[in-house]
Amino acid sequence: MEKYLIIANPTAGGGSARRVIPEIVRLLDEAGLGYQLEQTERSGHAFELAEQVALAGCKVVVAAGGDGTVNEVINGLMRAEQKGAFPVALGVLSIGRGNDFAHGVGIPNNLEDAIRVLGKDHRRSIDIGRVTGGKFPQGRYFGNCVGVGFDAVTTIEVSKLPRLGGFLSFLIAVLKTIFLYHRGPLVQIKYGDQILTQNVLLISIMNGRRLGGGFWMAPTAESDDGYFDLCIAKEVSQWRIFTLIPHFLRGSQDTQKEITTGRAARIKITALEGTLPAQSDGEIISVDGQSLEVELFPRHLEIVTKLAEKK
């Protein structure tokens, strides 16, 4: 088996990835890397392929797509590990919309640079999370984030938009969501030794720093420090949402009185009134759920990146 298995999602980036795959092949050939490339054919296929090749002894699985593709590959690798496979390293070629996971762990967005990183084979280990509830009572792993409330509804709206840049798509969807979702559920959030009960607009549980290609939900987060960074916004008026957007673009939202931040390795969210729409790495995981639990697995996933392991 070749060292690298490239799992390419041709539907990533609203379908634009299909035109990029030949360029990936050319660059890999020029770099002289031993690889096999498989294209996904349906939702969940990247999960299946990653699990299969990990069990077969592949050394590095490379997700060529966006955050959703990366998420499926992470879940496939974790499933294989649970079945007895040796841990497999993850690489990423960013050809999706947001590419927030890759940005957060130091993988270049440019394909030539990213393939050069693969060839150098520098490794570091990062934390990953698992969210349980909603559509996944058995749990689903994630690399970048879990979002409850506003950003989950925004994710649904992004999927309805024509192919645009990741940040532009998310910004347009945010503006639409202001008029669709501004009455948040009453929730109880347990994190660390804290308990917070309030009506919330959004809850972002971040392993990475940003989502939507430019919204800095946790600008100082580190993906290998053993904690999630939380950003919780209480229910506010529609006008106030508009005025908060620039703060999320700058990462200065923690200066605003409606925002609560925190850090924890385990979080439990319970809807006391209403429901919990939620997304993880850009994929909808709950529409009308009542409870979500999130836990962190410290430095559990090895990635190929330009950043060396922290000492």
C-alpha positions as CSV (number, residue, x, y, z in Angstrom):
1,M,0.0,0.0,0.0
2,E,1.2,3.5,-0.8
3,K,2.1,5.7,2.1
4,Y,-0.5,8.4,1.3
5,L,-4.2,7.7,0.6
6,I,-5.8,10.9,-0.8
7,I,-9.6,11.0,-0.2
8,A,-10.8,13.7,-2.6
9,N,-14.4,15.1,-2.4
10,P,-15.4,16.4,-5.8
11,T,-18.5,18.1,-4.4
12,A,-16.5,20.2,-1.9
13,G,-16.5,24.0,-2.4
14,G,-20.0,23.8,-3.9
15,G,-18.6,21.5,-6.6
16,S,-15.6,23.6,-7.5
17,A,-13.2,20.9,-6.1
18,R,-14.0,18.6,-9.1
19,R,-11.9,20.9,-11.3
20,V,-9.1,21.1,-8.8
21,I,-8.5,17.3,-8.5
22,P,-6.4,17.0,-11.7
23,E,-4.1,19.8,-10.4
24,I,-3.7,17.8,-7.1
25,V,-2.7,14.7,-9.2
26,R,-0.2,16.8,-11.2
27,L,1.4,18.3,-8.0
28,L,1.6,15.0,-6.2
29,D,3.3,13.4,-9.3
30,E,5.8,16.3,-9.5
31,A,6.6,15.9,-5.8
32,G,7.3,12.2,-6.3
33,L,5.0,11.1,-3.5
34,G,3.8,7.6,-3.4
35,Y,0.0,7.9,-3.3
36,Q,-3.3,6.4,-4.2
37,L,-6.3,8.7,-4.8
38,E,-9.9,7.9,-4.3
39,Q,-12.9,10.2,-5.0
40,T,-15.9,10.1,-2.8
41,E,-19.2,9.3,-4.4
42,R,-21.7,10.1,-1.6
43,S,-22.1,11.5,1.9
44,G,-20.3,9.3,4.4
45,H,-18.0,7.7,1.7
46,A,-14.9,9.5,3.1
47,F,-15.7,8.0,6.5
48,E,-15.8,4.5,5.0
49,L,-12.7,4.9,2.9
50,A,-10.6,6.3,5.8
51,E,-11.7,3.4,8.0
52,Q,-10.9,0.8,5.4
53,V,-7.4,2.0,4.6
54,A,-6.5,2.6,8.2
55,L,-7.4,-1.0,9.0
56,A,-5.3,-2.1,6.0
57,G,-2.2,-0.4,7.3
58,C,-2.1,3.0,5.5
59,K,0.3,5.4,7.1
60,V,-1.2,8.8,6.2
61,V,-4.8,9.6,5.1
62,V,-5.2,12.9,3.3
63,A,-8.6,14.7,3.2
64,A,-8.9,16.7,0.0
65,G,-12.0,18.8,0.5
66,G,-13.4,21.1,3.1
67,D,-14.1,20.8,6.8
68,G,-16.9,18.3,6.2
69,T,-14.5,16.0,4.4
70,V,-12.0,16.3,7.1
71,N,-14.6,15.5,9.7
72,E,-15.6,12.3,7.9
73,V,-12.0,11.2,7.6
74,I,-11.4,11.9,11.3
75,N,-14.4,9.8,12.2
76,G,-13.2,7.0,9.9
77,L,-9.7,7.0,11.5
78,M,-11.2,6.9,15.0
79,R,-13.5,4.0,14.1
80,A,-10.6,2.1,12.7
81,E,-8.6,2.7,15.9
82,Q,-11.5,1.4,17.9
83,K,-11.3,-1.8,15.8
84,G,-7.6,-2.2,16.6
85,A,-5.9,-0.3,13.8
86,F,-2.6,1.5,14.6
87,P,-3.1,5.3,14.8
88,V,-2.9,6.9,11.3
89,A,-1.7,10.4,10.6
90,L,-4.1,13.0,9.0
91,G,-3.1,15.3,6.1
92,V,-5.3,18.0,4.5
93,L,-5.5,19.6,1.1
94,S,-7.9,22.5,1.4
95,I,-10.3,22.6,-1.5
96,G,-13.5,23.4,0.3
97,R,-15.3,26.6,1.3
98,G,-14.2,27.5,4.9
99,N,-11.1,25.3,5.5
100,D,-11.1,26.4,9.1
101,F,-9.7,23.2,10.5
102,A,-6.6,23.3,8.3
103,H,-6.1,27.0,9.1
104,G,-6.2,26.3,12.8
105,V,-3.6,23.6,12.8
106,G,-1.1,25.4,10.4
107,I,-1.8,23.6,7.2
108,P,-1.4,26.0,4.2
109,N,-4.4,26.8,2.0
110,N,-2.3,26.9,-1.1
111,L,-2.1,23.4,-2.8
112,E,1.6,23.6,-3.7
113,D,2.5,24.6,-0.2
114,A,0.3,21.9,1.3
115,I,1.8,19.2,-0.8
116,R,5.2,20.4,0.1
117,V,4.2,20.0,3.7
118,L,3.1,16.4,3.1
119,G,6.5,15.7,1.6
120,K,8.4,17.1,4.6
121,D,6.2,14.9,6.8
122,H,6.4,17.1,10.0
123,R,4.0,15.8,12.6
124,R,2.2,17.2,15.7
125,S,-0.5,15.8,17.9
126,I,-3.7,17.7,18.5
127,D,-6.8,17.4,20.6
128,I,-10.0,16.1,19.1
129,G,-13.5,16.2,20.5
130,R,-16.6,14.0,20.5
131,V,-20.1,15.2,20.7
132,T,-23.0,12.9,21.7
133,G,-26.7,13.6,21.1
134,G,-29.0,14.7,18.4
135,K,-28.5,12.5,15.3
136,F,-25.5,10.8,16.9
137,P,-26.4,9.2,20.2
138,Q,-23.4,7.0,19.7
139,G,-21.1,10.1,19.4
140,R,-19.4,11.9,16.5
141,Y,-15.8,13.1,16.6
142,F,-14.8,16.6,15.4
143,G,-11.6,18.6,14.8
144,N,-12.7,22.2,14.8
145,C,-15.9,23.0,16.5
146,V,-19.4,22.4,17.7
147,G,-21.9,25.2,17.3
148,V,-25.3,25.4,18.9
149,G,-28.0,27.8,17.9
150,F,-27.3,30.7,15.5
151,D,-24.3,29.2,13.7
152,A,-26.1,25.9,13.2
153,V,-29.0,27.7,11.4
154,T,-26.4,29.7,9.5
155,T,-24.8,26.4,8.3
156,I,-28.2,25.3,6.9
157,E,-28.5,28.6,5.1
158,V,-25.0,28.3,3.6
159,S,-25.9,25.0,2.0
160,K,-28.7,26.8,0.1
161,L,-26.5,29.4,-1.5
162,P,-24.8,29.2,-4.9
163,R,-21.1,28.5,-5.0
164,L,-19.3,31.5,-3.5
165,G,-16.2,31.9,-1.5
166,G,-16.4,30.3,2.0
167,F,-16.3,33.6,3.9
168,L,-18.7,35.4,1.6
169,S,-21.2,32.5,1.7
170,F,-21.1,32.4,5.5
171,L,-21.4,36.2,5.8
172,I,-24.5,36.2,3.5
173,A,-26.0,33.3,5.5
174,V,-25.3,35.2,8.8
175,L,-27.3,38.2,7.6
176,K,-30.2,35.9,6.5
177,T,-30.1,34.1,9.8
178,I,-30.6,37.3,11.8
179,F,-34.1,37.4,10.5
180,L,-34.7,33.7,10.9
181,Y,-33.3,32.9,14.3
182,H,-33.0,35.5,17.0
183,R,-35.1,33.8,19.8
184,G,-32.8,31.3,21.4
185,P,-33.7,28.4,23.7
186,L,-33.4,28.5,27.5
187,V,-30.5,26.2,28.3
188,Q,-28.3,25.0,31.1
189,I,-24.6,24.8,30.3
190,K,-22.3,22.8,32.5
191,Y,-18.6,23.4,31.8
192,G,-15.8,22.7,34.2
193,D,-17.1,23.7,37.6
194,Q,-19.4,26.3,36.1
195,I,-23.2,26.2,35.5
196,L,-24.8,28.8,33.3
197,T,-28.6,29.0,32.8
198,Q,-29.9,31.6,30.3
199,N,-31.5,32.1,26.9
200,V,-28.8,31.8,24.3
201,L,-28.3,33.0,20.8
202,L,-25.3,30.8,20.2
203,I,-22.8,28.5,21.9
204,S,-19.5,27.8,20.2
205,I,-17.3,25.0,21.5
206,M,-14.0,25.6,19.8
207,N,-11.0,23.3,19.3
208,G,-9.8,25.6,16.5
209,R,-10.0,29.4,16.3
210,R,-12.4,30.3,13.6
211,L,-15.4,29.2,11.6
212,G,-17.1,30.4,8.4
213,G,-13.7,31.3,6.9
214,G,-13.3,34.5,9.0
215,F,-15.4,34.5,12.2
216,W,-12.9,34.3,15.1
217,M,-15.0,32.6,17.7
218,A,-11.9,31.7,19.8
219,P,-9.0,33.8,18.6
220,T,-6.5,32.5,21.2
221,A,-7.5,28.8,21.2
222,E,-4.8,26.2,20.9
223,S,-5.7,22.8,19.4
224,D,-3.3,20.9,21.7
225,D,-3.8,22.5,25.1
226,G,-6.3,20.0,26.5
227,Y,-9.3,22.4,26.6
228,F,-12.1,23.6,24.5
229,D,-12.7,27.4,24.3
230,L,-16.3,28.4,24.7
231,C,-18.0,31.5,23.4
232,I,-21.6,31.9,24.6
233,A,-23.9,34.7,23.4
234,K,-27.1,35.4,25.3
235,E,-30.3,36.2,23.4
236,V,-30.2,39.7,22.1
237,S,-32.3,41.9,19.7
238,Q,-31.8,41.6,15.9
239,W,-30.2,45.0,15.9
240,R,-27.7,44.0,18.5
241,I,-26.8,40.9,16.4
242,F,-25.8,43.3,13.6
243,T,-23.6,45.3,15.9
244,L,-21.9,42.2,17.4
245,I,-20.9,40.9,13.9
246,P,-17.8,43.2,13.6
247,H,-16.6,42.0,17.0
248,F,-16.7,38.3,15.8
249,L,-14.9,39.3,12.7
250,R,-12.1,40.9,14.8
251,G,-12.2,38.4,17.6
252,S,-13.0,41.1,20.2
253,Q,-16.5,39.7,21.2
254,D,-15.2,38.9,24.7
255,T,-15.3,42.7,25.4
256,Q,-19.1,42.7,25.0
257,K,-21.4,42.3,28.0
258,E,-23.6,39.7,26.3
259,I,-20.7,37.4,25.7
260,T,-19.4,34.7,28.2
261,T,-16.2,32.9,27.5
262,G,-14.7,29.9,29.2
263,R,-12.5,26.8,28.9
264,A,-13.3,23.2,29.7
265,A,-12.6,19.6,28.6
266,R,-16.2,18.5,29.1
267,I,-19.4,20.4,28.4
268,K,-23.1,19.4,28.8
269,I,-25.9,21.5,27.2
270,T,-29.5,20.9,28.1
271,A,-32.5,22.6,26.6
272,L,-34.9,23.7,29.4
273,E,-37.2,25.4,26.9
274,G,-36.9,25.0,23.1
275,T,-34.5,22.8,21.2
276,L,-30.8,22.6,20.2
277,P,-30.0,23.1,16.5
278,A,-26.3,22.2,16.3
279,Q,-23.5,21.7,13.8
280,S,-20.1,20.1,14.0
281,D,-17.4,21.1,11.6
282,G,-20.1,22.4,9.3
283,E,-22.3,19.4,9.4
284,I,-25.7,19.5,11.0
285,I,-25.8,17.1,14.0
286,S,-29.0,18.1,15.7
287,V,-32.2,19.9,14.6
288,D,-34.5,19.4,17.5
289,G,-32.4,17.7,20.1
290,Q,-32.7,18.4,23.8
291,S,-29.2,17.5,25.1
292,L,-25.6,17.5,23.9
293,E,-22.5,16.3,25.7
294,V,-19.0,17.2,24.4
295,E,-15.7,15.7,25.6
296,L,-12.1,16.3,24.7
297,F,-9.4,13.7,23.9
298,P,-6.1,15.4,24.5
299,R,-3.4,15.1,21.7
300,H,-5.1,12.1,20.3
301,L,-4.7,12.7,16.5
302,E,-1.4,13.1,14.7
303,I,-1.5,15.5,11.8
304,V,1.0,16.4,9.0
305,T,1.6,20.1,9.2
306,K,4.2,22.8,8.8
307,L,4.1,23.4,12.6
308,A,6.5,21.3,14.7
309,E,5.3,19.6,17.8
310,K,5.3,22.0,20.8
311,K,7.8,21.3,23.5
